Amino acid sequence: MVRWSRISSILLAAVVLAGIALPGTAAARYTVEPVTEEYTGEWHDFEENTFWDLSP
């Protein structure tokens, strides 16, 4: 009985520590920049694919 109590207390401590540590990394911010400076920001028209255009 003592063994299960020890395992559950270790498991509880691990869950609490993970809950404290993970939100800090989840709230980290990052920025995204274009690869080249020649980015024009233009929109390109793509060809529309319908269901009937797909191969069986």
Gaussian input, Z-matrix of N, CA and C with variables (Angstrom, degrees):
# hf/3-21g

backbone

0 1
 N
 C     1     B1
 C     2     B2     1     A1
 N     3     B3     2     A2     1     D1
 C     4     B4     3     A3     2     D2
 C     5     B5     4     A4     3     D3
 N     6     B6     5     A5     4     D4
 C     7     B7     6     A6     5     D5
 C     8     B8     7     A7     6     D6
 N     9     B9     8     A8     7     D7
 C    10    B10     9     A9     8     D8
 C    11    B11    10    A10     9     D9
 N    12    B12    11    A11    10    D10
 C    13    B13    12    A12    11    D11
 C    14    B14    13    A13    12    D12
 N    15    B15    14    A14    13    D13
 C    16    B16    15    A15    14    D14
 C    17    B17    16    A16    15    D15
 N    18    B18    17    A17    16    D16
 C    19    B19    18    A18    17    D17
 C    20    B20    19    A19    18    D18
 N    21    B21    20    A20    19    D19
 C    22    B22    21    A21    20    D20
 C    23    B23    22    A22    21    D21
 N    24    B24    23    A23    22    D22
 C    25    B25    24    A24    23    D23
 C    26    B26    25    A25    24    D24
 N    27    B27    26    A26    25    D25
 C    28    B28    27    A27    26    D26
 C    29    B29    28    A28    27    D27
 N    30    B30    29    A29    28    D28
 C    31    B31    30    A30    29    D29
 C    32    B32    31    A31    30    D30
 N    33    B33    32    A32    31    D31
 C    34    B34    33    A33    32    D32
 C    35    B35    34    A34    33    D33
 N    36    B36    35    A35    34    D34
 C    37    B37    36    A36    35    D35
 C    38    B38    37    A37    36    D36
 N    39    B39    38    A38    37    D37
 C    40    B40    39    A39    38    D38
 C    41    B41    40    A40    39    D39
 N    42    B42    41    A41    40    D40
 C    43    B43    42    A42    41    D41
 C    44    B44    43    A43    42    D42
 N    45    B45    44    A44    43    D43
 C    46    B46    45    A45    44    D44
 C    47    B47    46    A46    45    D45
 N    48    B48    47    A47    46    D46
 C    49    B49    48    A48    47    D47
 C    50    B50    49    A49    48    D48
 N    51    B51    50    A50    49    D49
 C    52    B52    51    A51    50    D50
 C    53    B53    52    A52    51    D51
 N    54    B54    53    A53    52    D52
 C    55    B55    54    A54    53    D53
 C    56    B56    55    A55    54    D54
 N    57    B57    56    A56    55    D55
 C    58    B58    57    A57    56    D56
 C    59    B59    58    A58    57    D57
 N    60    B60    59    A59    58    D58
 C    61    B61    60    A60    59    D59
 C    62    B62    61    A61    60    D60
 N    63    B63    62    A62    61    D61
 C    64    B64    63    A63    62    D62
 C    65    B65    64    A64    63    D63
 N    66    B66    65    A65    64    D64
 C    67    B67    66    A66    65    D65
 C    68    B68    67    A67    66    D66
 N    69    B69    68    A68    67    D67
 C    70    B70    69    A69    68    D68
 C    71    B71    70    A70    69    D69
 N    72    B72    71    A71    70    D70
 C    73    B73    72    A72    71    D71
 C    74    B74    73    A73    72    D72
 N    75    B75    74    A74    73    D73
 C    76    B76    75    A75    74    D74
 C    77    B77    76    A76    75    D75
 N    78    B78    77    A77    76    D76
 C    79    B79    78    A78    77    D77
 C    80    B80    79    A79    78    D78
 N    81    B81    80    A80    79    D79
 C    82    B82    81    A81    80    D80
 C    83    B83    82    A82    81    D81
 N    84    B84    83    A83    82    D82
 C    85    B85    84    A84    83    D83
 C    86    B86    85    A85    84    D84
 N    87    B87    86    A86    85    D85
 C    88    B88    87    A87    86    D86
 C    89    B89    88    A88    87    D87
 N    90    B90    89    A89    88    D88
 C    91    B91    90    A90    89    D89
 C    92    B92    91    A91    90    D90
 N    93    B93    92    A92    91    D91
 C    94    B94    93    A93    92    D92
 C    95    B95    94    A94    93    D93
 N    96    B96    95    A95    94    D94
 C    97    B97    96    A96    95    D95
 C    98    B98    97    A97    96    D96
 N    99    B99    98    A98    97    D97
 C   100   B100    99    A99    98    D98
 C   101   B101   100   A100    99    D99
 N   102   B102   101   A101   100   D100
 C   103   B103   102   A102   101   D101
 C   104   B104   103   A103   102   D102
 N   105   B105   104   A104   103   D103
 C   106   B106   105   A105   104   D104
 C   107   B107   106   A106   105   D105
 N   108   B108   107   A107   106   D106
 C   109   B109   108   A108   107   D107
 C   110   B110   109   A109   108   D108
 N   111   B111   110   A110   109   D109
 C   112   B112   111   A111   110   D110
 C   113   B113   112   A112   111   D111
 N   114   B114   113   A113   112   D112
 C   115   B115   114   A114   113   D113
 C   116   B116   115   A115   114   D114
 N   117   B117   116   A116   115   D115
 C   118   B118   117   A117   116   D116
 C   119   B119   118   A118   117   D117
 N   120   B120   119   A119   118   D118
 C   121   B121   120   A120   119   D119
 C   122   B122   121   A121   120   D120
 N   123   B123   122   A122   121   D121
 C   124   B124   123   A123   122   D122
 C   125   B125   124   A124   123   D123
 N   126   B126   125   A125   124   D124
 C   127   B127   126   A126   125   D125
 C   128   B128   127   A127   126   D126
 N   129   B129   128   A128   127   D127
 C   130   B130   129   A129   128   D128
 C   131   B131   130   A130   129   D129
 N   132   B132   131   A131   130   D130
 C   133   B133   132   A132   131   D131
 C   134   B134   133   A133   132   D132
 N   135   B135   134   A134   133   D133
 C   136   B136   135   A135   134   D134
 C   137   B137   136   A136   135   D135
 N   138   B138   137   A137   136   D136
 C   139   B139   138   A138   137   D137
 C   140   B140   139   A139   138   D138
 N   141   B141   140   A140   139   D139
 C   142   B142   141   A141   140   D140
 C   143   B143   142   A142   141   D141
 N   144   B144   143   A143   142   D142
 C   145   B145   144   A144   143   D143
 C   146   B146   145   A145   144   D144
 N   147   B147   146   A146   145   D145
 C   148   B148   147   A147   146   D146
 C   149   B149   148   A148   147   D147
 N   150   B150   149   A149   148   D148
 C   151   B151   150   A150   149   D149
 C   152   B152   151   A151   150   D150
 N   153   B153   152   A152   151   D151
 C   154   B154   153   A153   152   D152
 C   155   B155   154   A154   153   D153
 N   156   B156   155   A155   154   D154
 C   157   B157   156   A156   155   D155
 C   158   B158   157   A157   156   D156
 N   159   B159   158   A158   157   D157
 C   160   B160   159   A159   158   D158
 C   161   B161   160   A160   159   D159
 N   162   B162   161   A161   160   D160
 C   163   B163   162   A162   161   D161
 C   164   B164   163   A163   162   D162
 N   165   B165   164   A164   163   D163
 C   166   B166   165   A165   164   D164
 C   167   B167   166   A166   165   D165

   B1=1.4402
   B2=1.5223
   B3=1.3262
   B4=1.4543
   B5=1.5307
   B6=1.3359
   B7=1.4523
   B8=1.5247
   B9=1.3367
   B10=1.4612
   B11=1.5242
   B12=1.2991
   B13=1.4533
   B14=1.5254
   B15=1.3045
   B16=1.4601
   B17=1.5268
   B18=1.3281
   B19=1.4660
   B20=1.5216
   B21=1.3098
   B22=1.4605
   B23=1.5267
   B24=1.3069
   B25=1.4665
   B26=1.5245
   B27=1.3354
   B28=1.4647
   B29=1.5284
   B30=1.3157
   B31=1.4568
   B32=1.5279
   B33=1.3053
   B34=1.4586
   B35=1.5233
   B36=1.3136
   B37=1.4613
   B38=1.5277
   B39=1.3254
   B40=1.4647
   B41=1.5221
   B42=1.3187
   B43=1.4619
   B44=1.5157
   B45=1.3180
   B46=1.4683
   B47=1.5246
   B48=1.3229
   B49=1.4640
   B50=1.5263
   B51=1.3251
   B52=1.4607
   B53=1.5219
   B54=1.3119
   B55=1.4545
   B56=1.5105
   B57=1.3113
   B58=1.4597
   B59=1.5300
   B60=1.3174
   B61=1.4646
   B62=1.5260
   B63=1.3164
   B64=1.4570
   B65=1.5250
   B66=1.3164
   B67=1.4651
   B68=1.5255
   B69=1.2945
   B70=1.4553
   B71=1.5130
   B72=1.3118
   B73=1.4531
   B74=1.5151
   B75=1.3099
   B76=1.4557
   B77=1.5208
   B78=1.3222
   B79=1.4581
   B80=1.5239
   B81=1.3268
   B82=1.4658
   B83=1.5228
   B84=1.3266
   B85=1.4570
   B86=1.5165
   B87=1.3194
   B88=1.4448
   B89=1.5185
   B90=1.3197
   B91=1.4544
   B92=1.5132
   B93=1.3128
   B94=1.4544
   B95=1.5158
   B96=1.3152
   B97=1.4487
   B98=1.5226
   B99=1.3230
   B100=1.4690
   B101=1.5280
   B102=1.3253
   B103=1.4588
   B104=1.5235
   B105=1.3138
   B106=1.4580
   B107=1.5197
   B108=1.2911
   B109=1.4567
   B110=1.5275
   B111=1.3237
   B112=1.4558
   B113=1.5106
   B114=1.2898
   B115=1.4628
   B116=1.5144
   B117=1.3305
   B118=1.4594
   B119=1.5128
   B120=1.2982
   B121=1.4512
   B122=1.5147
   B123=1.3242
   B124=1.4549
   B125=1.5229
   B126=1.3193
   B127=1.4613
   B128=1.5180
   B129=1.3015
   B130=1.4536
   B131=1.5234
   B132=1.3326
   B133=1.4594
   B134=1.5215
   B135=1.3066
   B136=1.4525
   B137=1.5186
   B138=1.3068
   B139=1.4540
   B140=1.5267
   B141=1.3095
   B142=1.4573
   B143=1.5207
   B144=1.3218
   B145=1.4555
   B146=1.5108
   B147=1.3099
   B148=1.4634
   B149=1.5213
   B150=1.2946
   B151=1.4635
   B152=1.5251
   B153=1.3276
   B154=1.4629
   B155=1.5269
   B156=1.3199
   B157=1.4611
   B158=1.5351
   B159=1.3018
   B160=1.4666
   B161=1.5147
   B162=1.3159
   B163=1.4607
   B164=1.5288
   B165=1.3345
   B166=1.4818
   B167=1.5024
   A1=111.08
   A2=116.21
   A3=120.36
   A4=109.90
   A5=116.99
   A6=121.79
   A7=110.97
   A8=118.49
   A9=121.78
   A10=110.90
   A11=117.18
   A12=120.99
   A13=110.41
   A14=116.87
   A15=121.23
   A16=110.57
   A17=117.10
   A18=121.08
   A19=110.42
   A20=117.00
   A21=119.60
   A22=111.36
   A23=118.14
   A24=119.48
   A25=111.25
   A26=117.82
   A27=121.08
   A28=109.91
   A29=116.25
   A30=120.43
   A31=111.50
   A32=117.00
   A33=121.23
   A34=110.97
   A35=117.44
   A36=121.25
   A37=110.64
   A38=117.82
   A39=121.37
   A40=111.26
   A41=117.51
   A42=121.15
   A43=110.72
   A44=117.54
   A45=121.19
   A46=110.37
   A47=117.79
   A48=120.28
   A49=111.93
   A50=117.23
   A51=120.09
   A52=110.69
   A53=117.19
   A54=120.71
   A55=113.15
   A56=116.67
   A57=120.62
   A58=110.20
   A59=117.69
   A60=121.62
   A61=112.77
   A62=119.82
   A63=121.77
   A64=115.02
   A65=121.94
   A66=118.56
   A67=113.13
   A68=119.26
   A69=121.48
   A70=112.02
   A71=117.70
   A72=120.26
   A73=111.16
   A74=118.53
   A75=120.81
   A76=111.36
   A77=118.06
   A78=121.39
   A79=112.45
   A80=117.67
   A81=120.55
   A82=109.75
   A83=117.14
   A84=121.81
   A85=109.81
   A86=115.30
   A87=121.01
   A88=108.75
   A89=116.71
   A90=121.72
   A91=109.14
   A92=115.60
   A93=121.90
   A94=107.81
   A95=116.61
   A96=122.32
   A97=109.48
   A98=117.40
   A99=119.27
   A100=110.78
   A101=115.84
   A102=120.90
   A103=110.57
   A104=116.73
   A105=120.34
   A106=109.64
   A107=115.56
   A108=120.92
   A109=111.17
   A110=118.02
   A111=121.96
   A112=112.91
   A113=118.10
   A114=121.70
   A115=109.26
   A116=116.35
   A117=120.21
   A118=112.36
   A119=118.18
   A120=121.12
   A121=113.43
   A122=117.82
   A123=121.26
   A124=110.71
   A125=114.86
   A126=121.12
   A127=108.66
   A128=116.07
   A129=121.42
   A130=108.43
   A131=115.17
   A132=119.95
   A133=108.67
   A134=115.68
   A135=121.06
   A136=109.62
   A137=115.45
   A138=120.97
   A139=109.32
   A140=116.47
   A141=120.76
   A142=109.62
   A143=116.99
   A144=122.76
   A145=108.35
   A146=115.91
   A147=120.41
   A148=108.80
   A149=114.96
   A150=121.10
   A151=110.99
   A152=117.15
   A153=121.17
   A154=111.67
   A155=118.33
   A156=121.07
   A157=112.06
   A158=117.89
   A159=121.41
   A160=111.24
   A161=116.16
   A162=120.18
   A163=109.74
   A164=117.02
   A165=119.68
   A166=112.82
   D1=-35.45
   D2=-179.57
   D3=-67.07
   D4=-34.40
   D5=-178.28
   D6=-63.29
   D7=-44.46
   D8=179.70
   D9=-66.71
   D10=-34.42
   D11=178.04
   D12=-66.23
   D13=-40.93
   D14=179.12
   D15=-67.22
   D16=-42.70
   D17=179.27
   D18=-63.30
   D19=-42.88
   D20=-178.97
   D21=-68.86
   D22=-34.91
   D23=178.19
   D24=-70.22
   D25=-36.34
   D26=176.42
   D27=-67.58
   D28=-41.18
   D29=178.05
   D30=-63.77
   D31=-41.74
   D32=177.57
   D33=-62.83
   D34=-42.80
   D35=178.89
   D36=-64.23
   D37=-39.38
   D38=179.02
   D39=-65.51
   D40=-40.81
   D41=178.99
   D42=-66.35
   D43=-41.48
   D44=179.37
   D45=-65.27
   D46=-43.99
   D47=179.02
   D48=-65.78
   D49=-38.07
   D50=177.22
   D51=-67.13
   D52=-37.34
   D53=177.70
   D54=-66.52
   D55=-30.05
   D56=177.70
   D57=-78.18
   D58=-39.29
   D59=-174.12
   D60=-78.51
   D61=-38.11
   D62=-172.79
   D63=-70.24
   D64=-39.84
   D65=-179.59
   D66=-61.46
   D67=-28.20
   D68=177.29
   D69=-65.88
   D70=-38.23
   D71=178.72
   D72=-80.03
   D73=-28.29
   D74=179.79
   D75=-72.70
   D76=-24.54
   D77=-178.90
   D78=-90.25
   D79=4.04
   D80=-179.60
   D81=-65.68
   D82=142.64
   D83=-178.47
   D84=-107.60
   D85=154.51
   D86=176.25
   D87=-145.41
   D88=159.40
   D89=178.46
   D90=-116.30
   D91=151.28
   D92=179.36
   D93=-117.90
   D94=128.34
   D95=179.55
   D96=-124.26
   D97=150.52
   D98=177.19
   D99=-64.08
   D100=152.90
   D101=-178.64
   D102=-68.42
   D103=-41.47
   D104=-179.15
   D105=-116.89
   D106=161.49
   D107=177.40
   D108=-80.44
   D109=-9.80
   D110=-177.30
   D111=-85.20
   D112=14.13
   D113=-179.74
   D114=-66.01
   D115=122.99
   D116=-176.28
   D117=-94.61
   D118=-21.85
   D119=-179.75
   D120=78.65
   D121=14.99
   D122=-179.30
   D123=-79.17
   D124=148.74
   D125=175.01
   D126=-90.93
   D127=140.16
   D128=179.22
   D129=-112.22
   D130=138.01
   D131=176.45
   D132=-81.74
   D133=124.32
   D134=178.54
   D135=-100.55
   D136=152.81
   D137=179.59
   D138=-73.10
   D139=131.56
   D140=-178.22
   D141=-81.43
   D142=130.92
   D143=175.91
   D144=-105.80
   D145=124.92
   D146=177.35
   D147=-99.79
   D148=174.17
   D149=179.61
   D150=-59.82
   D151=-37.33
   D152=-175.68
   D153=-75.21
   D154=-16.53
   D155=178.01
   D156=-80.31
   D157=-16.49
   D158=-177.40
   D159=-76.85
   D160=147.36
   D161=178.35
   D162=-79.24
   D163=150.95
   D164=-178.29
   D165=-70.85

